[in-house]
């Protein structure tokens, strides 16, 4: 028989859980869970407080946003002129800023006063002529019937207006009612916008001198947002604002000046109102054709041939500025395609009003540049 050893074989005991270790782990998990909850609650409180602070700040500064926007736009657009004037005055930046402010106020107040007085006088004269029956419209030429699509209708209405202008006005009243409401709204807001622009001109005068410090601060903020492209976006925004100022505001103002001089020399009734219409239509990118086309028809039906030719040449200059000079000036100094800039101008006006004239192209220019940078980096990584 095999010898049986006195030693007994022992199996490996299964690991038993120590009660003290288990309690310690449970306490650690509970502590970690409480710490996580505490951190989450603190983060939520911080985010909520910051959100409340940002929201409250926006509510407080919201009424001043148009003034701030126009002040920044004016400062950026006119800063090269201010820099030149400061150098001319041997570095006296305070005096240069004061002169720029006075000049800006004169530029705003002078044309606004002239247009307002001209509009009042024109409306007063028109009402007096309507009441006295002195307002007369010459009969249309037979060639008007041959105009495509609208010739017969225009001829009939023109004939009615030449024989009985009151009936013609009565006929137009229902059609012009929506336009009249728009004009009334514009007139009611004109005073507010003029005051806003005057305050913006004054504030921009205080921003000229510390301009370099403000630009440096904006570049630092842009660098924190996007270290790779932030500074370039700041430069692109400034260049876009200057290009839009020259290409839209500048050319529209030039159109209004040329058209206003031509209408004043030709003795066009309501010339001040039509000049303002050319300026506004140019700024909102509709163009002066809505004013120029009826004026050309009027000139060839009421003026001698030589006078009508001269007036047509003047209006041709207005159209040339809009169709050829404006795109050239708008694209000068920009890497953004002209089409993108124009879309930004039109879309900005439709979305945000006149302020969107500058906001729209700046946003699209930055988006276009960012898209190009992203595409370039993607191609480089392939």
KEKE-3310 file (N, C-alpha, C; in steps of 0.2 Angstrom, whole numbers, plus 5000, padded with zeros to 4 digits):
npx = (5004:5003:5012:5006:5007:5009:5007:4995:4987:4985:4973:4973:4967:4952:4952:4948:4937:4943:4935:4938:4945:4935:4926:4934:4936:4923:4921:4930:4925:4912:4917:4924:4913:4905:4914:4914:4901:4901:4911:4904:4893:4898:4904:4893:4887:4896:4896:4882:4882:4891:4884:4873:4878:4884:4872:4865:4873:4873:4859:4860:4869:4863:4854:4864:4871:4870:4876:4889:4894:4893:4903:4915:4916:4917:4929:4938:4937:4941:4953:4966:4966:4965:4978:4986:4983:4987:5001:5003:5001:5012:5012:5003:4990:4979:4974:4972:4962:4951:4949:4945:4933:4925:4925:4918:4906:4901:4901:4890:4879:4878:4874:4862:4854:4853:4846:4835:4828:4827:4818:4807:4804:4801:4790:4781:4780:4775:4762:4756:4755:4747:4735:4732:4730:4740:4750:4756:4757:4766:4758:4760:4772:4768:4777:4778:4768:4774:4783:4789:4779:4774:4770:4757:4749:4757:4756:4742:4740:4749:4743:4731:4736:4741:4730:4721:4726:4723:4714:4723:4732:4723:4720:4732:4734:4729:4739:4751:4750:4756:4770:4770:4768:4780:4788:4784:4788:4801:4804:4800:4810:4821:4825:4830:4840:4849:4853:4859:4869:4876:4880:4889:4899:4905:4909:4918:4928:4935:4941:4951:4964:4969:4969:4980:4982:4970:4969:4979:4975:4963:4969:4976:4965:4960:4970:4970:4958:4960:4975:4982:4976:4971:4976:4977:4964:4959:4966:4961:4947:4948:4953:4942:4931:4936:4937:4923:4918:4924:4920:4906:4899:4906:4906:4892:4889:4896:4889:4876:4880:4884:4873:4864:4869:4867:4853:4850:4855:4847:4835:4826:4810:4808:4822:4830:4824:4825:4839:4842:4836:4844:4856:4852:4847:4859:4867:4860:4862:4853:4854:4854:4845:4831:4828:4835:4830:4816:4819:4827:4817:4808:4817:4819:4806:4803:4813:4824:4833:4848:4849:4843:4852:4864:4860:4857:4870:4875:4868:4872:4885:4882:4877:4888:4897:4891:4890:4903:4914:4911:4913:4926:4933:4928:4934:4947:4962:4959:4959:4948:4936:4927:4913:4910:4911:4901:4890:4890:4888:4875:4867:4870:4864:4850:4848:4852:4850:4856:4868:4872:4878:4892:4894:4890:4899:4911:4910:4908:4920:4929:4925:4927:4941:4945:4939:4947:4960:4958:4956:4968:4976:4971:4975:4989:4991:4988)
npy = (4994:5011:5023:5034:5051:5061:5073:5085:5090:5107:5118:5133:5147:5156:5173:5183:5196:5211:5218:5231:5237:5237:5247:5258:5260:5262:5274:5282:5282:5289:5301:5306:5306:5316:5327:5328:5332:5344:5351:5352:5359:5371:5375:5376:5387:5397:5398:5402:5414:5422:5421:5428:5441:5444:5445:5455:5466:5467:5471:5484:5491:5490:5500:5509:5503:5506:5518:5516:5507:5515:5525:5517:5513:5526:5530:5520:5522:5535:5536:5536:5549:5556:5553:5558:5572:5574:5572:5583:5593:5593:5582:5585:5577:5579:5591:5588:5578:5586:5595:5586:5581:5593:5595:5584:5586:5597:5592:5583:5591:5601:5596:5589:5599:5607:5598:5595:5608:5611:5600:5604:5616:5611:5603:5612:5621:5612:5608:5621:5623:5613:5616:5629:5626:5628:5619:5610:5597:5593:5586:5569:5562:5555:5544:5538:5528:5517:5511:5496:5484:5493:5504:5509:5510:5519:5530:5533:5536:5547:5556:5558:5564:5576:5582:5582:5584:5581:5571:5561:5560:5556:5543:5537:5536:5525:5515:5521:5521:5511:5515:5528:5526:5520:5530:5539:5533:5533:5546:5549:5542:5549:5560:5554:5546:5555:5562:5552:5549:5561:5561:5550:5555:5564:5555:5547:5557:5557:5544:5544:5549:5539:5528:5519:5512:5506:5498:5489:5482:5476:5467:5459:5453:5446:5438:5429:5423:5417:5411:5409:5416:5428:5441:5444:5444:5456:5466:5463:5467:5480:5485:5481:5489:5502:5500:5498:5511:5519:5514:5513:5522:5534:5534:5534:5547:5555:5552:5558:5572:5575:5572:5581:5594:5594:5593:5605:5615:5612:5615:5606:5601:5598:5595:5593:5583:5572:5572:5567:5555:5548:5547:5539:5527:5523:5520:5509:5500:5499:5507:5522:5521:5521:5534:5542:5537:5541:5555:5557:5555:5565:5576:5575:5578:5590:5600:5610:5602:5603:5607:5595:5586:5589:5588:5574:5569:5573:5564:5552:5552:5550:5537:5530:5531:5523:5510:5507:5514:5512:5497:5496:5504:5498:5486:5489:5487:5476:5458:5450:5444:5454:5451:5444:5454:5463:5455:5454:5467:5470:5460:5463:5475:5472:5463:5470:5484:5501:5500:5487:5488:5489:5479:5467:5465:5464:5453:5443:5444:5440:5427:5422:5423:5414:5402:5400:5399:5387:5378:5379:5374:5361:5356:5356:5347:5335)
npz = (5000:4996:5004:5016:5017:5032:5030:5026:5011:5007:5000:4990:4998:4995:4990:5003:5008:5016:5029:5034:5023:5013:5019:5019:5005:5001:5008:5001:4988:4990:4995:4983:4975:4981:4980:4966:4964:4971:4963:4951:4954:4958:4946:4938:4945:4943:4929:4927:4934:4926:4914:4918:4921:4908:4901:4907:4906:4892:4890:4896:4888:4876:4870:4866:4856:4842:4842:4846:4836:4825:4829:4830:4817:4810:4816:4812:4798:4795:4800:4793:4787:4799:4804:4794:4796:4809:4808:4799:4808:4816:4826:4835:4842:4849:4845:4831:4832:4837:4827:4817:4822:4822:4809:4804:4811:4804:4791:4792:4798:4788:4775:4779:4784:4773:4764:4772:4772:4758:4755:4763:4757:4743:4745:4750:4739:4729:4735:4735:4721:4717:4724:4718:4705:4696:4693:4680:4667:4653:4638:4633:4621:4605:4602:4614:4615:4608:4616:4623:4631:4642:4635:4631:4643:4650:4642:4642:4656:4657:4648:4655:4667:4661:4657:4668:4683:4696:4695:4691:4702:4712:4706:4708:4722:4730:4725:4729:4743:4752:4749:4754:4768:4771:4768:4778:4789:4788:4788:4801:4808:4804:4812:4824:4819:4814:4825:4832:4824:4825:4838:4837:4829:4838:4848:4841:4839:4851:4851:4842:4846:4856:4847:4842:4854:4857:4846:4848:4860:4855:4846:4854:4861:4850:4847:4858:4855:4842:4839:4828:4817:4822:4823:4809:4805:4812:4805:4792:4795:4797:4785:4777:4782:4778:4764:4761:4766:4757:4744:4745:4753:4750:4735:4733:4739:4731:4719:4723:4724:4711:4704:4711:4708:4694:4693:4700:4691:4680:4685:4691:4698:4715:4718:4729:4736:4727:4726:4739:4737:4728:4735:4746:4739:4733:4743:4749:4739:4728:4718:4707:4696:4697:4700:4690:4677:4676:4676:4665:4655:4658:4655:4641:4636:4640:4639:4629:4615:4616:4630:4635:4631:4638:4651:4651:4649:4661:4670:4665:4670:4683:4683:4678:4689:4698:4691:4687:4693:4707:4709:4707:4716:4728:4728:4730:4738:4745:4748:4748:4737:4725:4723:4735:4744:4740:4741:4755:4759:4753:4760:4773:4774:4772:4783:4795:4793:4790:4798:4796:4783:4785:4794:4788:4776:4783:4792:4782:4775:4784:4787:4774:4773:4783:4779:4767:4773:4780:4770:4764:4774:4774:4762:4763:4773:4766)
capx = (5000:5006:5013:5002:5010:5006:5006:4989:4988:4980:4971:4974:4961:4950:4953:4942:4937:4944:4930:4941:4947:4929:4924:4938:4934:4916:4921:4933:4920:4908:4920:4925:4906:4903:4918:4912:4895:4903:4914:4899:4888:4902:4905:4886:4886:4900:4893:4876:4884:4894:4879:4868:4882:4884:4865:4863:4878:4870:4853:4862:4872:4859:4852:4870:4875:4871:4881:4896:4895:4895:4909:4920:4916:4920:4936:4942:4937:4944:4960:4971:4965:4967:4985:4989:4982:4991:5008:5004:5001:5018:5011:4997:4985:4972:4971:4969:4955:4946:4948:4941:4926:4922:4924:4913:4899:4899:4899:4884:4874:4877:4869:4856:4850:4851:4841:4828:4825:4825:4812:4801:4802:4799:4783:4777:4778:4770:4755:4753:4753:4741:4729:4730:4729:4746:4754:4754:4762:4765:4756:4766:4773:4765:4781:4777:4764:4778:4787:4787:4775:4770:4769:4750:4747:4760:4753:4735:4740:4752:4738:4726:4739:4742:4723:4717:4731:4720:4711:4729:4734:4718:4721:4738:4734:4729:4745:4756:4749:4762:4776:4769:4769:4787:4791:4782:4792:4808:4804:4800:4816:4827:4828:4833:4846:4853:4855:4863:4876:4880:4884:4894:4904:4908:4913:4924:4933:4939:4944:4957:4971:4971:4968:4985:4982:4964:4970:4984:4970:4959:4973:4977:4959:4959:4975:4967:4952:4963:4982:4985:4974:4967:4979:4976:4957:4959:4968:4956:4941:4949:4953:4935:4928:4938:4935:4916:4917:4925:4916:4899:4897:4910:4903:4885:4889:4898:4883:4871:4883:4884:4866:4861:4871:4864:4846:4849:4856:4841:4828:4821:4806:4810:4828:4833:4822:4828:4846:4842:4834:4850:4861:4849:4847:4866:4869:4857:4864:4848:4856:4850:4841:4824:4827:4838:4826:4811:4822:4829:4811:4806:4821:4818:4799:4801:4819:4827:4838:4854:4849:4842:4859:4868:4857:4858:4877:4876:4865:4877:4891:4880:4877:4895:4900:4887:4892:4910:4919:4910:4916:4934:4935:4926:4939:4954:4965:4956:4960:4942:4933:4922:4907:4909:4910:4895:4885:4890:4885:4868:4864:4870:4858:4844:4848:4853:4849:4862:4874:4874:4882:4899:4895:4890:4905:4917:4909:4909:4927:4933:4923:4930:4948:4945:4938:4953:4965:4956:4957:4975:4979:4969:4979:4995:4992:4987)
capy = (5000:5017:5026:5040:5056:5064:5081:5086:5095:5113:5122:5140:5150:5161:5179:5186:5204:5214:5223:5238:5239:5239:5253:5263:5261:5265:5281:5286:5283:5294:5307:5308:5308:5323:5332:5329:5336:5351:5355:5353:5365:5377:5377:5379:5394:5402:5399:5406:5421:5425:5422:5434:5447:5446:5447:5461:5471:5468:5475:5490:5494:5489:5506:5513:5499:5509:5524:5513:5504:5521:5528:5513:5514:5532:5530:5516:5524:5541:5536:5538:5556:5559:5552:5563:5579:5575:5573:5590:5598:5591:5577:5587:5573:5581:5596:5585:5575:5591:5597:5581:5581:5599:5594:5579:5589:5602:5588:5580:5596:5605:5593:5587:5605:5609:5593:5597:5615:5610:5596:5608:5621:5608:5600:5618:5623:5607:5609:5627:5623:5609:5620:5634:5623:5630:5613:5608:5592:5593:5580:5564:5561:5549:5539:5534:5522:5512:5508:5489:5481:5498:5510:5511:5512:5525:5535:5534:5539:5553:5560:5560:5569:5582:5586:5583:5581:5579:5564:5556:5559:5551:5536:5534:5536:5518:5512:5524:5521:5508:5519:5533:5523:5519:5537:5542:5529:5535:5553:5549:5540:5553:5564:5550:5543:5561:5563:5546:5550:5567:5558:5545:5559:5567:5550:5545:5562:5555:5538:5545:5549:5532:5523:5513:5507:5502:5492:5484:5478:5472:5462:5454:5449:5442:5433:5424:5419:5413:5413:5409:5421:5433:5448:5445:5446:5463:5470:5463:5470:5487:5486:5481:5495:5507:5499:5500:5518:5523:5511:5513:5529:5539:5534:5537:5554:5558:5552:5563:5578:5576:5573:5587:5599:5594:5595:5612:5619:5611:5617:5600:5602:5594:5592:5591:5576:5568:5571:5562:5548:5545:5545:5533:5521:5521:5517:5502:5496:5498:5511:5528:5521:5523:5542:5544:5535:5546:5562:5558:5555:5572:5581:5575:5580:5597:5604:5610:5597:5604:5606:5588:5582:5591:5584:5567:5568:5573:5558:5547:5552:5547:5530:5528:5531:5517:5504:5506:5517:5509:5491:5497:5507:5494:5481:5492:5486:5470:5452:5447:5445:5460:5448:5442:5460:5466:5451:5456:5474:5469:5456:5467:5481:5468:5460:5475:5491:5504:5498:5481:5490:5488:5473:5462:5463:5462:5446:5438:5444:5436:5420:5420:5422:5408:5396:5399:5396:5380:5374:5379:5369:5354:5354:5355:5341:5329)
capz = (5000:4996:5011:5016:5021:5037:5029:5022:5006:5008:4994:4991:5001:4991:4994:5007:5008:5022:5031:5035:5017:5010:5022:5016:4998:5001:5010:4996:4982:4993:4995:4976:4972:4984:4977:4959:4964:4973:4958:4946:4957:4958:4939:4936:4948:4940:4922:4928:4936:4920:4909:4920:4920:4901:4898:4910:4902:4885:4891:4898:4883:4870:4867:4863:4851:4835:4842:4847:4830:4820:4831:4828:4809:4808:4818:4807:4791:4794:4804:4789:4787:4805:4805:4790:4799:4815:4805:4797:4814:4820:4831:4840:4840:4852:4840:4825:4834:4838:4820:4813:4825:4820:4801:4804:4812:4798:4785:4794:4799:4782:4770:4782:4784:4766:4762:4775:4770:4751:4755:4765:4751:4738:4746:4750:4732:4726:4738:4733:4714:4717:4726:4714:4698:4691:4691:4673:4665:4646:4635:4630:4614:4602:4603:4620:4613:4605:4622:4624:4637:4646:4632:4631:4649:4652:4637:4644:4662:4656:4645:4661:4671:4658:4657:4675:4687:4702:4694:4691:4709:4715:4704:4711:4729:4733:4724:4733:4750:4755:4749:4758:4775:4772:4768:4784:4794:4787:4791:4809:4811:4802:4817:4828:4816:4813:4832:4834:4820:4828:4844:4835:4827:4844:4852:4837:4840:4857:4849:4837:4849:4859:4842:4843:4860:4856:4841:4851:4864:4850:4843:4860:4862:4844:4847:4862:4852:4837:4839:4821:4812:4825:4821:4802:4805:4814:4799:4787:4797:4796:4778:4774:4783:4774:4757:4761:4766:4750:4739:4745:4756:4746:4728:4734:4741:4724:4714:4725:4723:4704:4702:4714:4704:4688:4694:4702:4685:4675:4688:4692:4704:4720:4717:4735:4738:4722:4728:4744:4735:4724:4740:4749:4734:4731:4750:4750:4734:4723:4712:4706:4690:4699:4699:4684:4671:4675:4675:4658:4651:4659:4652:4634:4634:4643:4638:4622:4614:4619:4637:4637:4630:4644:4657:4650:4650:4669:4673:4663:4675:4689:4681:4677:4695:4701:4688:4685:4698:4713:4710:4707:4723:4733:4728:4731:4745:4748:4745:4747:4730:4725:4724:4742:4748:4738:4745:4762:4759:4752:4765:4779:4774:4773:4789:4800:4792:4788:4801:4792:4778:4787:4798:4783:4773:4788:4793:4776:4773:4789:4785:4768:4774:4787:4774:4763:4778:4782:4764:4763:4779:4773:4756:4765:4777:4762)
cpx = (5004:5006:5009:5005:5006:5004:5000:4990:4983:4979:4972:4967:4959:4951:4947:4943:4938:4938:4932:4943:4941:4926:4928:4937:4928:4917:4925:4929:4915:4911:4921:4918:4904:4908:4916:4906:4896:4906:4909:4895:4892:4903:4898:4885:4890:4898:4887:4877:4887:4889:4874:4872:4882:4877:4863:4867:4875:4863:4855:4865:4869:4857:4858:4874:4876:4876:4888:4898:4897:4902:4915:4921:4919:4927:4940:4943:4941:4951:4966:4971:4967:4975:4989:4989:4986:4999:5009:5004:5007:5016:5006:4991:4978:4969:4968:4963:4950:4944:4943:4934:4922:4920:4918:4906:4897:4897:4892:4878:4873:4872:4863:4851:4848:4845:4834:4825:4823:4819:4806:4799:4799:4791:4779:4775:4774:4763:4752:4751:4747:4735:4727:4729:4735:4750:4752:4759:4760:4762:4761:4766:4770:4770:4781:4773:4768:4783:4785:4784:4771:4768:4762:4747:4750:4757:4746:4736:4744:4747:4733:4729:4740:4735:4720:4722:4728:4717:4717:4731:4729:4718:4727:4738:4734:4736:4751:4755:4754:4768:4775:4770:4776:4790:4790:4787:4799:4809:4804:4806:4822:4830:4832:4840:4851:4856:4860:4870:4880:4884:4890:4900:4908:4912:4919:4930:4938:4942:4950:4963:4973:4970:4973:4984:4975:4965:4974:4979:4966:4963:4975:4971:4958:4964:4973:4962:4955:4970:4985:4983:4971:4970:4977:4969:4956:4961:4963:4949:4942:4949:4946:4931:4930:4936:4927:4914:4918:4921:4909:4897:4900:4907:4896:4885:4891:4893:4878:4874:4882:4877:4862:4863:4868:4856:4845:4850:4850:4835:4823:4817:4808:4817:4832:4831:4824:4835:4847:4841:4840:4855:4858:4849:4854:4868:4866:4857:4858:4850:4851:4846:4834:4823:4830:4833:4820:4813:4824:4822:4808:4810:4820:4811:4798:4807:4820:4832:4845:4854:4848:4848:4863:4866:4858:4865:4879:4874:4869:4883:4888:4879:4883:4898:4897:4890:4899:4915:4918:4913:4923:4936:4933:4931:4946:4957:4963:4958:4953:4939:4927:4915:4905:4907:4903:4889:4884:4887:4877:4864:4865:4865:4852:4843:4848:4853:4856:4869:4877:4878:4890:4899:4895:4896:4911:4916:4910:4917:4931:4931:4926:4938:4949:4944:4944:4959:4964:4957:4964:4979:4977:4973:4986:4996:4991:4994)
cpy = (5006:5020:5033:5045:5059:5071:5081:5092:5101:5117:5129:5143:5155:5168:5182:5193:5206:5219:5230:5241:5241:5245:5259:5265:5264:5273:5285:5287:5289:5301:5310:5310:5315:5328:5334:5334:5343:5355:5357:5359:5371:5380:5380:5386:5399:5404:5403:5413:5425:5426:5428:5440:5449:5448:5454:5467:5472:5472:5482:5494:5494:5495:5510:5509:5503:5515:5521:5510:5510:5524:5524:5513:5520:5533:5526:5519:5530:5542:5538:5545:5559:5559:5557:5570:5579:5576:5581:5595:5596:5587:5579:5583:5575:5587:5593:5581:5580:5594:5592:5580:5587:5598:5589:5582:5593:5598:5585:5585:5600:5602:5591:5594:5607:5604:5594:5603:5614:5605:5600:5612:5617:5605:5606:5620:5618:5608:5615:5627:5618:5612:5625:5632:5625:5624:5610:5603:5592:5586:5575:5564:5555:5543:5535:5528:5516:5509:5501:5488:5487:5504:5513:5513:5518:5531:5537:5538:5546:5558:5562:5565:5575:5586:5587:5580:5578:5572:5559:5555:5554:5544:5533:5533:5529:5514:5514:5524:5517:5512:5525:5532:5522:5526:5540:5539:5532:5542:5554:5547:5544:5557:5560:5547:5549:5562:5558:5547:5556:5565:5554:5549:5562:5561:5548:5550:5560:5548:5539:5545:5542:5527:5517:5509:5503:5496:5487:5479:5474:5466:5457:5450:5444:5436:5427:5420:5414:5415:5413:5414:5427:5440:5449:5447:5453:5467:5469:5466:5478:5489:5486:5487:5501:5507:5501:5507:5521:5520:5512:5520:5534:5540:5537:5544:5558:5558:5558:5570:5580:5577:5579:5593:5600:5595:5602:5616:5618:5613:5612:5601:5596:5591:5590:5584:5571:5566:5566:5555:5545:5543:5539:5527:5519:5517:5510:5498:5494:5502:5517:5527:5523:5530:5544:5543:5540:5553:5563:5558:5562:5577:5581:5577:5587:5602:5604:5604:5597:5604:5599:5584:5583:5587:5577:5565:5568:5567:5552:5546:5548:5539:5527:5527:5524:5511:5502:5508:5513:5502:5491:5499:5502:5488:5483:5490:5480:5464:5448:5449:5450:5457:5447:5449:5463:5462:5453:5463:5473:5465:5459:5472:5477:5466:5465:5482:5494:5502:5491:5482:5489:5481:5467:5460:5461:5455:5441:5438:5440:5428:5417:5418:5415:5402:5395:5397:5389:5376:5373:5374:5362:5352:5352:5349:5334:5327)
cpz = (5000:5003:5011:5020:5026:5036:5024:5017:5007:5001:4996:4993:4996:4994:4997:5007:5015:5024:5031:5028:5013:5012:5019:5009:4997:5003:5004:4990:4984:4993:4988:4973:4974:4981:4970:4959:4966:4967:4952:4948:4956:4951:4936:4939:4944:4933:4922:4929:4930:4915:4911:4919:4913:4899:4901:4907:4895:4885:4892:4892:4876:4866:4864:4858:4845:4836:4843:4840:4825:4823:4829:4820:4807:4810:4813:4800:4790:4798:4800:4788:4793:4806:4801:4793:4805:4813:4803:4803:4819:4826:4836:4839:4843:4847:4834:4826:4834:4831:4816:4816:4822:4812:4800:4805:4807:4792:4786:4794:4792:4777:4773:4782:4777:4763:4765:4773:4763:4751:4757:4760:4745:4739:4747:4743:4728:4728:4735:4725:4713:4719:4721:4706:4693:4689:4684:4671:4657:4643:4633:4623:4611:4602:4609:4620:4611:4610:4623:4631:4640:4642:4632:4637:4652:4648:4640:4651:4661:4653:4651:4665:4668:4657:4664:4680:4694:4701:4694:4698:4713:4713:4707:4719:4732:4731:4728:4741:4754:4755:4753:4766:4776:4772:4775:4790:4794:4789:4798:4812:4809:4807:4822:4825:4815:4820:4834:4830:4822:4834:4843:4833:4833:4847:4848:4838:4846:4856:4845:4841:4852:4854:4842:4849:4860:4851:4844:4856:4860:4848:4848:4861:4856:4844:4852:4859:4847:4836:4832:4817:4815:4823:4813:4801:4807:4808:4794:4788:4795:4789:4774:4775:4779:4767:4756:4761:4760:4745:4739:4747:4751:4739:4728:4735:4734:4719:4716:4723:4715:4702:4705:4710:4697:4688:4696:4696:4681:4678:4689:4698:4709:4720:4723:4737:4734:4724:4734:4742:4732:4730:4744:4745:4733:4738:4751:4744:4729:4717:4710:4699:4691:4698:4693:4678:4670:4673:4668:4653:4651:4655:4644:4632:4636:4641:4631:4621:4617:4626:4639:4636:4636:4650:4657:4651:4658:4672:4671:4668:4681:4689:4681:4684:4699:4698:4687:4691:4705:4714:4711:4714:4728:4734:4730:4738:4748:4744:4744:4740:4731:4726:4731:4746:4746:4741:4752:4763:4759:4758:4772:4780:4775:4780:4795:4799:4789:4791:4798:4786:4779:4790:4793:4780:4777:4790:4788:4774:4778:4788:4779:4769:4778:4783:4770:4767:4779:4776:4763:4767:4777:4767:4758:4769:4773:4759)
residu = (UNK:UNK:UNK:UNK:UNK:UNK:UNK:UNK:UNK:UNK:UNK:UNK:UNK:UNK:UNK:UNK:UNK:UNK:UNK:UNK:UNK:UNK:UNK:UNK:UNK:UNK:UNK:UNK:UNK:UNK:UNK:UNK:UNK:UNK:UNK:UNK:UNK:UNK:UNK:UNK:UNK:UNK:UNK:UNK:UNK:UNK:UNK:UNK:UNK:UNK:UNK:UNK:UNK:UNK:UNK:UNK:UNK:UNK:UNK:UNK:UNK:UNK:UNK:UNK:UNK:UNK:UNK:UNK:UNK:UNK:UNK:UNK:UNK:UNK:UNK:UNK:UNK:UNK:UNK:UNK:UNK:UNK:UNK:UNK:UNK:UNK:UNK:UNK:UNK:UNK:UNK:UNK:UNK:UNK:UNK:UNK:UNK:UNK:UNK:UNK:UNK:UNK:UNK:UNK:UNK:UNK:UNK:UNK:UNK:UNK:UNK:UNK:UNK:UNK:UNK:UNK:UNK:UNK:UNK:UNK:UNK:UNK:UNK:UNK:UNK:UNK:UNK:UNK:UNK:UNK:UNK:UNK:UNK:UNK:UNK:UNK:UNK:UNK:UNK:UNK:UNK:UNK:UNK:UNK:UNK:UNK:UNK:UNK:UNK:UNK:UNK:UNK:UNK:UNK:UNK:UNK:UNK:UNK:UNK:UNK:UNK:UNK:UNK:UNK:UNK:UNK:UNK:UNK:UNK:UNK:UNK:UNK:UNK:UNK:UNK:UNK:UNK:UNK:UNK:UNK:UNK:UNK:UNK:UNK:UNK:UNK:UNK:UNK:UNK:UNK:UNK:UNK:UNK:UNK:UNK:UNK:UNK:UNK:UNK:UNK:UNK:UNK:UNK:UNK:UNK:UNK:UNK:UNK:UNK:UNK:UNK:UNK:UNK:UNK:UNK:UNK:UNK:UNK:UNK:UNK:UNK:UNK:UNK:UNK:UNK:UNK:UNK:UNK:UNK:UNK:UNK:UNK:UNK:UNK:UNK:UNK:UNK:UNK:UNK:UNK:UNK:UNK:UNK:UNK:UNK:UNK:UNK:UNK:UNK:UNK:UNK:UNK:UNK:UNK:UNK:UNK:UNK:UNK:UNK:UNK:UNK:UNK:UNK:UNK:UNK:UNK:UNK:UNK:UNK:UNK:UNK:UNK:UNK:UNK:UNK:UNK:UNK:UNK:UNK:UNK:UNK:UNK:UNK:UNK:UNK:UNK:UNK:UNK:UNK:UNK:UNK:UNK:UNK:UNK:UNK:UNK:UNK:UNK:UNK:UNK:UNK:UNK:UNK:UNK:UNK:UNK:UNK:UNK:UNK:UNK:UNK:UNK:UNK:UNK:UNK:UNK:UNK:UNK:UNK:UNK:UNK:UNK:UNK:UNK:UNK:UNK:UNK:UNK:UNK:UNK:UNK:UNK:UNK:UNK:UNK:UNK:UNK:UNK:UNK:UNK:UNK:UNK:UNK:UNK:UNK:UNK:UNK:UNK:UNK:UNK:UNK:UNK:UNK:UNK:UNK:UNK:UNK:UNK:UNK:UNK:UNK:UNK:UNK:UNK:UNK:UNK:UNK:UNK:UNK:UNK:UNK:UNK:UNK:UNK:UNK:UNK:UNK:UNK:UNK:UNK:UNK:UNK)
# end
